[in-house]
């Protein structure tokens, strides 16, 4: 039960963190349309240059999440 309560507190902090929530909102807006099959994804042409310009929001989100989990955020 103690571990559950610790994780519950981490989730509460994750959901309340403005920087994390801003990154999640940005990522949600940039989300590519969902594909319904492997074949559709395989046939899709990705604009690599445009993807690079979007930046590294997932990397930043990962870093912030780890900091939160480790208790340094």
CHARMM-style PDB file with segment names, atoms N, HN, CA, C and O in Angstrom:
ATOM      1  N   UNK     1       0.820  -1.192   0.000  1.00  0.00      PROA
ATOM      2  CA  UNK     1       0.000   0.000   0.000  1.00  0.00      PROA
ATOM      3  C   UNK     1       0.861   1.252   0.000  1.00  0.00      PROA
ATOM      4  O   UNK     1       0.520   2.253  -0.629  1.00  0.00      PROA
ATOM      5  N   UNK     2       1.986   1.186   0.715  1.00  0.00      PROA
ATOM      6  HN  UNK     2       2.262   0.372   1.227  1.00  0.00      PROA
ATOM      7  CA  UNK     2       2.868   2.347   0.786  1.00  0.00      PROA
ATOM      8  C   UNK     2       3.378   2.730  -0.607  1.00  0.00      PROA
ATOM      9  O   UNK     2       3.408   3.909  -0.959  1.00  0.00      PROA
ATOM     10  N   UNK     3       3.778   1.731  -1.393  1.00  0.00      PROA
ATOM     11  HN  UNK     3       3.754   0.773  -1.106  1.00  0.00      PROA
ATOM     12  CA  UNK     3       4.259   2.003  -2.760  1.00  0.00      PROA
ATOM     13  C   UNK     3       3.159   2.633  -3.601  1.00  0.00      PROA
ATOM     14  O   UNK     3       3.407   3.573  -4.355  1.00  0.00      PROA
ATOM     15  N   UNK     4       1.952   2.117  -3.473  1.00  0.00      PROA
ATOM     16  HN  UNK     4       1.750   1.353  -2.861  1.00  0.00      PROA
ATOM     17  CA  UNK     4       0.823   2.672  -4.220  1.00  0.00      PROA
ATOM     18  C   UNK     4       0.646   4.151  -3.881  1.00  0.00      PROA
ATOM     19  O   UNK     4       0.449   4.971  -4.777  1.00  0.00      PROA
ATOM     20  N   UNK     5       0.715   4.494  -2.612  1.00  0.00      PROA
ATOM     21  HN  UNK     5       0.876   3.828  -1.884  1.00  0.00      PROA
ATOM     22  CA  UNK     5       0.535   5.880  -2.191  1.00  0.00      PROA
ATOM     23  C   UNK     5       1.661   6.780  -2.713  1.00  0.00      PROA
ATOM     24  O   UNK     5       1.429   7.938  -3.059  1.00  0.00      PROA
ATOM     25  N   UNK     6       2.874   6.238  -2.767  1.00  0.00      PROA
ATOM     26  HN  UNK     6       3.062   5.297  -2.486  1.00  0.00      PROA
ATOM     27  CA  UNK     6       3.999   6.993  -3.324  1.00  0.00      PROA
ATOM     28  C   UNK     6       3.751   7.282  -4.797  1.00  0.00      PROA
ATOM     29  O   UNK     6       3.921   8.414  -5.248  1.00  0.00      PROA
ATOM     30  N   UNK     7       3.348   6.260  -5.546  1.00  0.00      PROA
ATOM     31  HN  UNK     7       3.209   5.341  -5.179  1.00  0.00      PROA
ATOM     32  CA  UNK     7       3.064   6.453  -6.979  1.00  0.00      PROA
ATOM     33  C   UNK     7       1.873   7.376  -7.199  1.00  0.00      PROA
ATOM     34  O   UNK     7       1.858   8.166  -8.143  1.00  0.00      PROA
ATOM     35  N   UNK     8       0.892   7.275  -6.338  1.00  0.00      PROA
ATOM     36  HN  UNK     8       0.905   6.633  -5.571  1.00  0.00      PROA
ATOM     37  CA  UNK     8      -0.268   8.152  -6.450  1.00  0.00      PROA
ATOM     38  C   UNK     8       0.162   9.617  -6.309  1.00  0.00      PROA
ATOM     39  O   UNK     8      -0.314  10.482  -7.044  1.00  0.00      PROA
ATOM     40  N   UNK     9       1.047   9.880  -5.378  1.00  0.00      PROA
ATOM     41  HN  UNK     9       1.433   9.177  -4.781  1.00  0.00      PROA
ATOM     42  CA  UNK     9       1.564  11.240  -5.184  1.00  0.00      PROA
ATOM     43  C   UNK     9       2.360  11.701  -6.413  1.00  0.00      PROA
ATOM     44  O   UNK     9       2.268  12.861  -6.814  1.00  0.00      PROA
ATOM     45  N   UNK    10       3.136  10.794  -7.004  1.00  0.00      PROA
ATOM     46  HN  UNK    10       3.210   9.851  -6.678  1.00  0.00      PROA
ATOM     47  CA  UNK    10       3.905  11.138  -8.209  1.00  0.00      PROA
ATOM     48  C   UNK    10       2.966  11.492  -9.360  1.00  0.00      PROA
ATOM     49  O   UNK    10       3.223  12.443 -10.098  1.00  0.00      PROA
ATOM     50  N   UNK    11       1.898  10.747  -9.517  1.00  0.00      PROA
ATOM     51  HN  UNK    11       1.689   9.974  -8.917  1.00  0.00      PROA
ATOM     52  CA  UNK    11       0.919  11.028 -10.571  1.00  0.00      PROA
ATOM     53  C   UNK    11       0.259  12.387 -10.346  1.00  0.00      PROA
ATOM     54  O   UNK    11       0.056  13.150 -11.290  1.00  0.00      PROA
ATOM     55  N   UNK    12      -0.067  12.676  -9.115  1.00  0.00      PROA
ATOM     56  HN  UNK    12       0.098  12.056  -8.348  1.00  0.00      PROA
ATOM     57  CA  UNK    12      -0.664  13.965  -8.781  1.00  0.00      PROA
ATOM     58  C   UNK    12       0.296  15.095  -9.139  1.00  0.00      PROA
ATOM     59  O   UNK    12      -0.116  16.104  -9.710  1.00  0.00      PROA
ATOM     60  N   UNK    13       1.562  14.929  -8.807  1.00  0.00      PROA
ATOM     61  HN  UNK    13       1.896  14.109  -8.342  1.00  0.00      PROA
ATOM     62  CA  UNK    13       2.560  15.951  -9.131  1.00  0.00      PROA
ATOM     63  C   UNK    13       2.769  16.062 -10.637  1.00  0.00      PROA
ATOM     64  O   UNK    13       2.931  17.165 -11.158  1.00  0.00      PROA
ATOM     65  N   UNK    14       2.768  14.931 -11.343  1.00  0.00      PROA
ATOM     66  HN  UNK    14       2.637  14.035 -10.920  1.00  0.00      PROA
ATOM     67  CA  UNK    14       2.898  14.923 -12.803  1.00  0.00      PROA
ATOM     68  C   UNK    14       1.754  15.721 -13.428  1.00  0.00      PROA
ATOM     69  O   UNK    14       1.980  16.572 -14.289  1.00  0.00      PROA
ATOM     70  N   UNK    15       0.535  15.442 -12.991  1.00  0.00      PROA
ATOM     71  HN  UNK    15       0.352  14.751 -12.292  1.00  0.00      PROA
ATOM     72  CA  UNK    15      -0.643  16.115 -13.540  1.00  0.00      PROA
ATOM     73  C   UNK    15      -0.691  17.595 -13.185  1.00  0.00      PROA
ATOM     74  O   UNK    15      -1.322  18.372 -13.901  1.00  0.00      PROA
ATOM     75  N   UNK    16      -0.043  18.003 -12.099  1.00  0.00      PROA
ATOM     76  HN  UNK    16       0.470  17.371 -11.518  1.00  0.00      PROA
ATOM     77  CA  UNK    16      -0.068  19.397 -11.662  1.00  0.00      PROA
ATOM     78  C   UNK    16       1.114  20.210 -12.188  1.00  0.00      PROA
ATOM     79  O   UNK    16       1.119  21.436 -12.078  1.00  0.00      PROA
ATOM     80  N   UNK    17       2.109  19.541 -12.755  1.00  0.00      PROA
ATOM     81  HN  UNK    17       2.105  18.545 -12.845  1.00  0.00      PROA
ATOM     82  CA  UNK    17       3.314  20.250 -13.205  1.00  0.00      PROA
ATOM     83  C   UNK    17       3.015  21.019 -14.495  1.00  0.00      PROA
ATOM     84  O   UNK    17       2.705  20.401 -15.513  1.00  0.00      PROA
ATOM     85  N   UNK    18       3.101  22.354 -14.474  1.00  0.00      PROA
ATOM     86  HN  UNK    18       3.353  22.856 -13.646  1.00  0.00      PROA
ATOM     87  CA  UNK    18       2.736  23.147 -15.645  1.00  0.00      PROA
ATOM     88  C   UNK    18       3.636  22.899 -16.851  1.00  0.00      PROA
ATOM     89  O   UNK    18       3.158  22.906 -17.986  1.00  0.00      PROA
ATOM     90  N   UNK    19       4.930  22.682 -16.627  1.00  0.00      PROA
ATOM     91  HN  UNK    19       5.319  22.676 -15.705  1.00  0.00      PROA
ATOM     92  CA  UNK    19       5.830  22.449 -17.759  1.00  0.00      PROA
ATOM     93  C   UNK    19       5.530  21.115 -18.433  1.00  0.00      PROA
ATOM     94  O   UNK    19       5.530  21.023 -19.661  1.00  0.00      PROA
ATOM     95  N   UNK    20       5.279  20.098 -17.645  1.00  0.00      PROA
ATOM     96  HN  UNK    20       5.279  20.173 -16.648  1.00  0.00      PROA
ATOM     97  CA  UNK    20       4.939  18.784 -18.202  1.00  0.00      PROA
ATOM     98  C   UNK    20       3.609  18.861 -18.953  1.00  0.00      PROA
ATOM     99  O   UNK    20       3.488  18.323 -20.053  1.00  0.00      PROA
ATOM    100  N   UNK    21       2.628  19.518 -18.373  1.00  0.00      PROA
ATOM    101  HN  UNK    21       2.727  19.956 -17.479  1.00  0.00      PROA
ATOM    102  CA  UNK    21       1.318  19.621 -19.021  1.00  0.00      PROA
ATOM    103  C   UNK    21       1.399  20.428 -20.322  1.00  0.00      PROA
ATOM    104  O   UNK    21       0.694  20.124 -21.285  1.00  0.00      PROA
ATOM    105  N   UNK    22       2.253  21.453 -20.353  1.00  0.00      PROA
ATOM    106  HN  UNK    22       2.826  21.700 -19.571  1.00  0.00      PROA
ATOM    107  CA  UNK    22       2.432  22.227 -21.581  1.00  0.00      PROA
ATOM    108  C   UNK    22       3.043  21.357 -22.675  1.00  0.00      PROA
ATOM    109  O   UNK    22       2.605  21.402 -23.824  1.00  0.00      PROA
ATOM    110  N   UNK    23       4.052  20.570 -22.320  1.00  0.00      PROA
ATOM    111  HN  UNK    23       4.409  20.534 -21.386  1.00  0.00      PROA
ATOM    112  CA  UNK    23       4.659  19.665 -23.300  1.00  0.00      PROA
ATOM    113  C   UNK    23       3.649  18.648 -23.812  1.00  0.00      PROA
ATOM    114  O   UNK    23       3.602  18.371 -25.011  1.00  0.00      PROA
ATOM    115  N   UNK    24       2.842  18.092 -22.920  1.00  0.00      PROA
ATOM    116  HN  UNK    24       2.880  18.317 -21.946  1.00  0.00      PROA
ATOM    117  CA  UNK    24       1.828  17.122 -23.342  1.00  0.00      PROA
ATOM    118  C   UNK    24       0.820  17.754 -24.295  1.00  0.00      PROA
ATOM    119  O   UNK    24       0.405  17.124 -25.268  1.00  0.00      PROA
ATOM    120  N   UNK    25       0.425  18.994 -24.021  1.00  0.00      PROA
ATOM    121  HN  UNK    25       0.763  19.506 -23.231  1.00  0.00      PROA
ATOM    122  CA  UNK    25      -0.519  19.689 -24.901  1.00  0.00      PROA
ATOM    123  C   UNK    25       0.101  19.930 -26.272  1.00  0.00      PROA
ATOM    124  O   UNK    25      -0.562  19.756 -27.294  1.00  0.00      PROA
ATOM    125  N   UNK    26       1.373  20.329 -26.298  1.00  0.00      PROA
ATOM    126  HN  UNK    26       1.912  20.470 -25.468  1.00  0.00      PROA
ATOM    127  CA  UNK    26       2.058  20.547 -27.571  1.00  0.00      PROA
ATOM    128  C   UNK    26       2.167  19.252 -28.368  1.00  0.00      PROA
ATOM    129  O   UNK    26       1.930  19.235 -29.576  1.00  0.00      PROA
ATOM    130  N   UNK    27       2.521  18.183 -27.693  1.00  0.00      PROA
ATOM    131  HN  UNK    27       2.714  18.197 -26.712  1.00  0.00      PROA
ATOM    132  CA  UNK    27       2.654  16.893 -28.363  1.00  0.00      PROA
ATOM    133  C   UNK    27       1.309  16.409 -28.885  1.00  0.00      PROA
ATOM    134  O   UNK    27       1.239  15.805 -29.955  1.00  0.00      PROA
ATOM    135  N   UNK    28       0.249  16.669 -28.140  1.00  0.00      PROA
ATOM    136  HN  UNK    28       0.306  17.160 -27.271  1.00  0.00      PROA
ATOM    137  CA  UNK    28      -1.084  16.258 -28.569  1.00  0.00      PROA
ATOM    138  C   UNK    28      -1.501  17.008 -29.832  1.00  0.00      PROA
ATOM    139  O   UNK    28      -2.114  16.427 -30.728  1.00  0.00      PROA
ATOM    140  N   UNK    29      -1.172  18.286 -29.903  1.00  0.00      PROA
ATOM    141  HN  UNK    29      -0.675  18.758 -29.175  1.00  0.00      PROA
ATOM    142  CA  UNK    29      -1.511  19.081 -31.095  1.00  0.00      PROA
ATOM    143  C   UNK    29      -0.730  18.623 -32.317  1.00  0.00      PROA
ATOM    144  O   UNK    29      -1.236  18.663 -33.438  1.00  0.00      PROA
ATOM    145  N   UNK    30       0.520  18.184 -32.091  1.00  0.00      PROA
ATOM    146  HN  UNK    30       0.931  18.152 -31.180  1.00  0.00      PROA
ATOM    147  CA  UNK    30       1.388  17.787 -33.195  1.00  0.00      PROA
ATOM    148  C   UNK    30       1.184  16.335 -33.603  1.00  0.00      PROA
ATOM    149  O   UNK    30       1.785  15.875 -34.574  1.00  0.00      PROA
ATOM    150  N   UNK    31       0.364  15.626 -32.890  1.00  0.00      PROA
ATOM    151  HN  UNK    31      -0.125  15.999 -32.102  1.00  0.00      PROA
ATOM    152  CA  UNK    31       0.177  14.196 -33.121  1.00  0.00      PROA
ATOM    153  C   UNK    31      -0.218  13.927 -34.570  1.00  0.00      PROA
ATOM    154  O   UNK    31      -1.145  14.536 -35.103  1.00  0.00      PROA
ATOM    155  N   UNK    32       0.492  13.022 -35.179  1.00  0.00      PROA
ATOM    156  HN  UNK    32       1.246  12.527 -34.746  1.00  0.00      PROA
ATOM    157  CA  UNK    32       0.154  12.617 -36.545  1.00  0.00      PROA
ATOM    158  C   UNK    32      -1.183  11.891 -36.532  1.00  0.00      PROA
ATOM    159  O   UNK    32      -1.556  11.296 -35.521  1.00  0.00      PROA
ATOM    160  N   UNK    33      -1.896  11.933 -37.631  1.00  0.00      PROA
ATOM    161  HN  UNK    33      -1.593  12.416 -38.453  1.00  0.00      PROA
ATOM    162  CA  UNK    33      -3.166  11.207 -37.686  1.00  0.00      PROA
ATOM    163  C   UNK    33      -2.945   9.721 -37.411  1.00  0.00      PROA
ATOM    164  O   UNK    33      -1.950   9.138 -37.841  1.00  0.00      PROA
ATOM    165  N   UNK    34      -3.853   9.143 -36.717  1.00  0.00      PROA
ATOM    166  HN  UNK    34      -4.662   9.616 -36.368  1.00  0.00      PROA
ATOM    167  CA  UNK    34      -3.745   7.716 -36.396  1.00  0.00      PROA
ATOM    168  C   UNK    34      -3.933   6.879 -37.667  1.00  0.00      PROA
ATOM    169  O   UNK    34      -4.780   7.180 -38.508  1.00  0.00      PROA
ATOM    170  N   UNK    35      -3.148   5.858 -37.778  1.00  0.00      PROA
ATOM    171  HN  UNK    35      -2.461   5.614 -37.094  1.00  0.00      PROA
ATOM    172  CA  UNK    35      -3.252   4.940 -38.920  1.00  0.00      PROA
ATOM    173  C   UNK    35      -3.986   3.691 -38.456  1.00  0.00      PROA
ATOM    174  O   UNK    35      -3.826   3.244 -37.321  1.00  0.00      PROA
ATOM    175  N   UNK    36      -4.772   3.152 -39.328  1.00  0.00      PROA
ATOM    176  HN  UNK    36      -4.903   3.516 -40.251  1.00  0.00      PROA
ATOM    177  CA  UNK    36      -5.573   2.008 -38.916  1.00  0.00      PROA
ATOM    178  C   UNK    36      -4.912   0.667 -39.242  1.00  0.00      PROA
ATOM    179  O   UNK    36      -5.368  -0.375 -38.773  1.00  0.00      PROA
ATOM    180  N   UNK    37      -3.850   0.685 -40.037  1.00  0.00      PROA
ATOM    181  HN  UNK    37      -3.479   1.532 -40.418  1.00  0.00      PROA
ATOM    182  CA  UNK    37      -3.219  -0.588 -40.352  1.00  0.00      PROA
ATOM    183  C   UNK    37      -1.723  -0.405 -40.583  1.00  0.00      PROA
ATOM    184  O   UNK    37      -1.250   0.695 -40.869  1.00  0.00      PROA
ATOM    185  N   UNK    38      -1.014  -1.477 -40.456  1.00  0.00      PROA
ATOM    186  HN  UNK    38      -1.399  -2.370 -40.223  1.00  0.00      PROA
ATOM    187  CA  UNK    38       0.420  -1.470 -40.714  1.00  0.00      PROA
ATOM    188  C   UNK    38       0.693  -1.036 -42.144  1.00  0.00      PROA
ATOM    189  O   UNK    38       1.631  -0.280 -42.396  1.00  0.00      PROA
ATOM    190  N   UNK    39      -0.107  -1.500 -43.067  1.00  0.00      PROA
ATOM    191  HN  UNK    39      -0.869  -2.114 -42.862  1.00  0.00      PROA
ATOM    192  CA  UNK    39       0.086  -1.176 -44.482  1.00  0.00      PROA
ATOM    193  C   UNK    39       0.010   0.329 -44.713  1.00  0.00      PROA
ATOM    194  O   UNK    39       0.816   0.877 -45.465  1.00  0.00      PROA
ATOM    195  N   UNK    40      -0.937   0.998 -44.082  1.00  0.00      PROA
ATOM    196  HN  UNK    40      -1.591   0.552 -43.471  1.00  0.00      PROA
ATOM    197  CA  UNK    40      -1.066   2.448 -44.240  1.00  0.00      PROA
ATOM    198  C   UNK    40       0.161   3.175 -43.693  1.00  0.00      PROA
ATOM    199  O   UNK    40       0.654   4.120 -44.308  1.00  0.00      PROA
ATOM    200  N   UNK    41       0.644   2.737 -42.553  1.00  0.00      PROA
ATOM    201  HN  UNK    41       0.244   1.969 -42.053  1.00  0.00      PROA
ATOM    202  CA  UNK    41       1.830   3.357 -41.970  1.00  0.00      PROA
ATOM    203  C   UNK    41       3.039   3.103 -42.866  1.00  0.00      PROA
ATOM    204  O   UNK    41       3.849   4.000 -43.101  1.00  0.00      PROA
ATOM    205  N   UNK    42       3.152   1.894 -43.354  1.00  0.00      PROA
ATOM    206  HN  UNK    42       2.494   1.165 -43.163  1.00  0.00      PROA
ATOM    207  CA  UNK    42       4.273   1.537 -44.220  1.00  0.00      PROA
ATOM    208  C   UNK    42       4.281   2.369 -45.492  1.00  0.00      PROA
ATOM    209  O   UNK    42       5.350   2.730 -45.984  1.00  0.00      PROA
ATOM    210  N   UNK    43       3.127   2.674 -46.026  1.00  0.00      PROA
ATOM    211  HN  UNK    43       2.258   2.381 -45.626  1.00  0.00      PROA
ATOM    212  CA  UNK    43       3.028   3.432 -47.278  1.00  0.00      PROA
ATOM    213  C   UNK    43       3.158   4.942 -47.071  1.00  0.00      PROA
ATOM    214  O   UNK    43       3.393   5.684 -48.024  1.00  0.00      PROA
ATOM    215  N   UNK    44       3.005   5.392 -45.831  1.00  0.00      PROA
ATOM    216  HN  UNK    44       2.813   4.789 -45.056  1.00  0.00      PROA
ATOM    217  CA  UNK    44       3.050   6.825 -45.547  1.00  0.00      PROA
ATOM    218  C   UNK    44       4.459   7.377 -45.754  1.00  0.00      PROA
ATOM    219  O   UNK    44       5.438   6.741 -45.364  1.00  0.00      PROA
ATOM    220  N   UNK    45       4.565   8.548 -46.363  1.00  0.00      PROA
ATOM    221  HN  UNK    45       3.770   9.065 -46.681  1.00  0.00      PROA
ATOM    222  CA  UNK    45       5.845   9.214 -46.537  1.00  0.00      PROA
ATOM    223  C   UNK    45       5.994  10.253 -45.435  1.00  0.00      PROA
ATOM    224  O   UNK    45       5.160  11.149 -45.301  1.00  0.00      PROA
ATOM    225  N   UNK    46       7.048  10.131 -44.656  1.00  0.00      PROA
ATOM    226  HN  UNK    46       7.725   9.403 -44.765  1.00  0.00      PROA
ATOM    227  CA  UNK    46       7.297  11.052 -43.567  1.00  0.00      PROA
ATOM    228  C   UNK    46       8.242  12.157 -44.025  1.00  0.00      PROA
ATOM    229  O   UNK    46       9.232  11.889 -44.705  1.00  0.00      PROA
ATOM    230  N   UNK    47       7.939  13.380 -43.658  1.00  0.00      PROA
ATOM    231  HN  UNK    47       7.134  13.597 -43.106  1.00  0.00      PROA
ATOM    232  CA  UNK    47       8.789  14.527 -43.964  1.00  0.00      PROA
ATOM    233  C   UNK    47       9.823  14.638 -42.848  1.00  0.00      PROA
ATOM    234  O   UNK    47       9.562  15.240 -41.807  1.00  0.00      PROA
ATOM    235  N   UNK    48      10.990  14.057 -43.074  1.00  0.00      PROA
ATOM    236  HN  UNK    48      11.202  13.568 -43.920  1.00  0.00      PROA
ATOM    237  CA  UNK    48      12.026  13.982 -42.052  1.00  0.00      PROA
ATOM    238  C   UNK    48      12.504  15.378 -41.661  1.00  0.00      PROA
ATOM    239  O   UNK    48      12.748  15.633 -40.481  1.00  0.00      PROA
ATOM    240  N   UNK    49      12.641  16.276 -42.616  1.00  0.00      PROA
ATOM    241  HN  UNK    49      12.443  16.068 -43.574  1.00  0.00      PROA
ATOM    242  CA  UNK    49      13.094  17.640 -42.318  1.00  0.00      PROA
ATOM    243  C   UNK    49      12.101  18.323 -41.380  1.00  0.00      PROA
ATOM    244  O   UNK    49      12.503  18.958 -40.404  1.00  0.00      PROA
ATOM    245  N   UNK    50      10.818  18.197 -41.669  1.00  0.00      PROA
ATOM    246  HN  UNK    50      10.492  17.682 -42.461  1.00  0.00      PROA
ATOM    247  CA  UNK    50       9.788  18.804 -40.819  1.00  0.00      PROA
ATOM    248  C   UNK    50       9.783  18.169 -39.426  1.00  0.00      PROA
ATOM    249  O   UNK    50       9.595  18.865 -38.428  1.00  0.00      PROA
ATOM    250  N   UNK    51       9.986  16.863 -39.358  1.00  0.00      PROA
ATOM    251  HN  UNK    51      10.138  16.298 -40.169  1.00  0.00      PROA
ATOM    252  CA  UNK    51      10.036  16.182 -38.065  1.00  0.00      PROA
ATOM    253  C   UNK    51      11.203  16.680 -37.225  1.00  0.00      PROA
ATOM    254  O   UNK    51      11.069  16.854 -36.014  1.00  0.00      PROA
ATOM    255  N   UNK    52      12.340  16.909 -37.858  1.00  0.00      PROA
ATOM    256  HN  UNK    52      12.449  16.768 -38.842  1.00  0.00      PROA
ATOM    257  CA  UNK    52      13.504  17.431 -37.125  1.00  0.00      PROA
ATOM    258  C   UNK    52      13.244  18.834 -36.598  1.00  0.00      PROA
ATOM    259  O   UNK    52      13.691  19.177 -35.504  1.00  0.00      PROA
ATOM    260  N   UNK    53      12.528  19.644 -37.362  1.00  0.00      PROA
ATOM    261  HN  UNK    53      12.164  19.365 -38.251  1.00  0.00      PROA
ATOM    262  CA  UNK    53      12.242  21.019 -36.956  1.00  0.00      PROA
ATOM    263  C   UNK    53      11.299  21.080 -35.763  1.00  0.00      PROA
ATOM    264  O   UNK    53      11.281  22.079 -35.044  1.00  0.00      PROA
ATOM    265  N   UNK    54      10.524  20.039 -35.542  1.00  0.00      PROA
ATOM    266  HN  UNK    54      10.538  19.228 -36.126  1.00  0.00      PROA
ATOM    267  CA  UNK    54       9.581  20.032 -34.416  1.00  0.00      PROA
ATOM    268  C   UNK    54      10.291  20.028 -33.077  1.00  0.00      PROA
ATOM    269  O   UNK    54       9.716  20.423 -32.063  1.00  0.00      PROA
ATOM    270  N   UNK    55      11.521  19.590 -33.070  1.00  0.00      PROA
ATOM    271  HN  UNK    55      11.988  19.269 -33.894  1.00  0.00      PROA
ATOM    272  CA  UNK    55      12.275  19.609 -31.826  1.00  0.00      PROA
ATOM    273  C   UNK    55      12.233  18.286 -31.090  1.00  0.00      PROA
ATOM    274  O   UNK    55      11.919  17.236 -31.652  1.00  0.00      PROA
ATOM    275  N   UNK    56      12.560  18.377 -29.819  1.00  0.00      PROA
ATOM    276  HN  UNK    56      12.815  19.229 -29.363  1.00  0.00      PROA
ATOM    277  CA  UNK    56      12.748  17.174 -29.015  1.00  0.00      PROA
ATOM    278  C   UNK    56      11.852  17.184 -27.795  1.00  0.00      PROA
ATOM    279  O   UNK    56      12.317  16.970 -26.675  1.00  0.00      PROA
ATOM    280  N   UNK    57      10.583  17.430 -28.001  1.00  0.00      PROA
ATOM    281  HN  UNK    57      10.205  17.604 -28.911  1.00  0.00      PROA
ATOM    282  CA  UNK    57       9.646  17.518 -26.877  1.00  0.00      PROA
ATOM    283  C   UNK    57       9.562  16.200 -26.106  1.00  0.00      PROA
ATOM    284  O   UNK    57       9.444  16.217 -24.881  1.00  0.00      PROA
ATOM    285  N   UNK    58       9.619  15.072 -26.788  1.00  0.00      PROA
ATOM    286  HN  UNK    58       9.715  15.057 -27.784  1.00  0.00      PROA
ATOM    287  CA  UNK    58       9.539  13.787 -26.083  1.00  0.00      PROA
ATOM    288  C   UNK    58      10.770  13.585 -25.195  1.00  0.00      PROA
ATOM    289  O   UNK    58      10.660  13.057 -24.088  1.00  0.00      PROA
ATOM    290  N   UNK    59      11.919  13.998 -25.673  1.00  0.00      PROA
ATOM    291  HN  UNK    59      12.009  14.427 -26.572  1.00  0.00      PROA
ATOM    292  CA  UNK    59      13.131  13.885 -24.866  1.00  0.00      PROA
ATOM    293  C   UNK    59      13.012  14.759 -23.613  1.00  0.00      PROA
ATOM    294  O   UNK    59      13.376  14.330 -22.518  1.00  0.00      PROA
ATOM    295  N   UNK    60      12.503  15.978 -23.774  1.00  0.00      PROA
ATOM    296  HN  UNK    60      12.207  16.327 -24.663  1.00  0.00      PROA
ATOM    297  CA  UNK    60      12.312  16.882 -22.635  1.00  0.00      PROA
ATOM    298  C   UNK    60      11.281  16.305 -21.661  1.00  0.00      PROA
ATOM    299  O   UNK    60      11.473  16.354 -20.446  1.00  0.00      PROA
ATOM    300  N   UNK    61      10.191  15.761 -22.199  1.00  0.00      PROA
ATOM    301  HN  UNK    61      10.034  15.721 -23.185  1.00  0.00      PROA
ATOM    302  CA  UNK    61       9.166  15.148 -21.352  1.00  0.00      PROA
ATOM    303  C   UNK    61       9.748  13.973 -20.566  1.00  0.00      PROA
ATOM    304  O   UNK    61       9.458  13.810 -19.381  1.00  0.00      PROA
ATOM    305  N   UNK    62      10.554  13.169 -21.218  1.00  0.00      PROA
ATOM    306  HN  UNK    62      10.790  13.301 -22.181  1.00  0.00      PROA
ATOM    307  CA  UNK    62      11.201  12.038 -20.545  1.00  0.00      PROA
ATOM    308  C   UNK    62      12.088  12.531 -19.407  1.00  0.00      PROA
ATOM    309  O   UNK    62      12.065  11.966 -18.314  1.00  0.00      PROA
ATOM    310  N   UNK    63      12.870  13.584 -19.658  1.00  0.00      PROA
ATOM    311  HN  UNK    63      12.888  14.043 -20.546  1.00  0.00      PROA
ATOM    312  CA  UNK    63      13.751  14.117 -18.629  1.00  0.00      PROA
ATOM    313  C   UNK    63      12.957  14.644 -17.435  1.00  0.00      PROA
ATOM    314  O   UNK    63      13.294  14.356 -16.287  1.00  0.00      PROA
ATOM    315  N   UNK    64      11.907  15.411 -17.704  1.00  0.00      PROA
ATOM    316  HN  UNK    64      11.632  15.645 -18.637  1.00  0.00      PROA
ATOM    317  CA  UNK    64      11.092  15.953 -16.618  1.00  0.00      PROA
ATOM    318  C   UNK    64      10.415  14.847 -15.812  1.00  0.00      PROA
ATOM    319  O   UNK    64      10.314  14.939 -14.588  1.00  0.00      PROA
ATOM    320  N   UNK    65       9.953  13.806 -16.496  1.00  0.00      PROA
ATOM    321  HN  UNK    65      10.034  13.731 -17.490  1.00  0.00      PROA
ATOM    322  CA  UNK    65       9.303  12.678 -15.820  1.00  0.00      PROA
ATOM    323  C   UNK    65      10.288  11.954 -14.910  1.00  0.00      PROA
ATOM    324  O   UNK    65       9.960  11.613 -13.774  1.00  0.00      PROA
ATOM    325  N   UNK    66      11.502  11.722 -15.421  1.00  0.00      PROA
ATOM    326  HN  UNK    66      11.768  11.999 -16.344  1.00  0.00      PROA
ATOM    327  CA  UNK    66      12.516  11.047 -14.596  1.00  0.00      PROA
ATOM    328  C   UNK    66      12.877  11.903 -13.387  1.00  0.00      PROA
ATOM    329  O   UNK    66      13.045  11.376 -12.287  1.00  0.00      PROA
ATOM    330  N   UNK    67      12.998  13.203 -13.574  1.00  0.00      PROA
ATOM    331  HN  UNK    67      12.861  13.631 -14.467  1.00  0.00      PROA
ATOM    332  CA  UNK    67      13.305  14.085 -12.443  1.00  0.00      PROA
ATOM    333  C   UNK    67      12.198  14.008 -11.390  1.00  0.00      PROA
ATOM    334  O   UNK    67      12.470  13.975 -10.190  1.00  0.00      PROA
ATOM    335  N   UNK    68      10.962  13.981 -11.851  1.00  0.00      PROA
ATOM    336  HN  UNK    68      10.741  14.009 -12.826  1.00  0.00      PROA
ATOM    337  CA  UNK    68       9.848  13.877 -10.922  1.00  0.00      PROA
ATOM    338  C   UNK    68       9.883  12.549 -10.164  1.00  0.00      PROA
ATOM    339  O   UNK    68       9.721  12.518  -8.944  1.00  0.00      PROA
ATOM    340  N   UNK    69      10.095  11.459 -10.894  1.00  0.00      PROA
ATOM    341  HN  UNK    69      10.226  11.484 -11.885  1.00  0.00      PROA
ATOM    342  CA  UNK    69      10.132  10.132 -10.265  1.00  0.00      PROA
ATOM    343  C   UNK    69      11.287   9.989  -9.287  1.00  0.00      PROA
ATOM    344  O   UNK    69      11.159   9.317  -8.263  1.00  0.00      PROA
ATOM    345  N   UNK    70      12.415  10.618  -9.598  1.00  0.00      PROA
ATOM    346  HN  UNK    70      12.520  11.164 -10.429  1.00  0.00      PROA
ATOM    347  CA  UNK    70      13.580  10.529  -8.729  1.00  0.00      PROA
ATOM    348  C   UNK    70      13.544  11.495  -7.558  1.00  0.00      PROA
ATOM    349  O   UNK    70      14.397  11.450  -6.672  1.00  0.00      PROA
ATOM    350  N   UNK    71      12.538  12.374  -7.566  1.00  0.00      PROA
ATOM    351  HN  UNK    71      11.845  12.410  -8.286  1.00  0.00      PROA
ATOM    352  CA  UNK    71      12.363  13.278  -6.442  1.00  0.00      PROA
ATOM    353  C   UNK    71      13.220  14.535  -6.496  1.00  0.00      PROA
ATOM    354  O   UNK    71      13.392  15.207  -5.479  1.00  0.00      PROA
ATOM    355  N   UNK    72      13.753  14.860  -7.653  1.00  0.00      PROA
ATOM    356  HN  UNK    72      13.613  14.314  -8.479  1.00  0.00      PROA
ATOM    357  CA  UNK    72      14.547  16.082  -7.770  1.00  0.00      PROA
ATOM    358  C   UNK    72      13.773  17.203  -8.431  1.00  0.00      PROA
ATOM    359  O   UNK    72      14.312  18.284  -8.668  1.00  0.00      PROA
ATOM    360  N   UNK    73      12.531  16.951  -8.725  1.00  0.00      PROA
ATOM    361  HN  UNK    73      12.093  16.073  -8.532  1.00  0.00      PROA
ATOM    362  CA  UNK    73      11.660  17.965  -9.331  1.00  0.00      PROA
ATOM    363  C   UNK    73      10.454  18.155  -8.452  1.00  0.00      PROA
ATOM    364  OT1 UNK    73       9.581  18.964  -8.767  1.00  0.00      PROA
TER     365      UNK     73
END
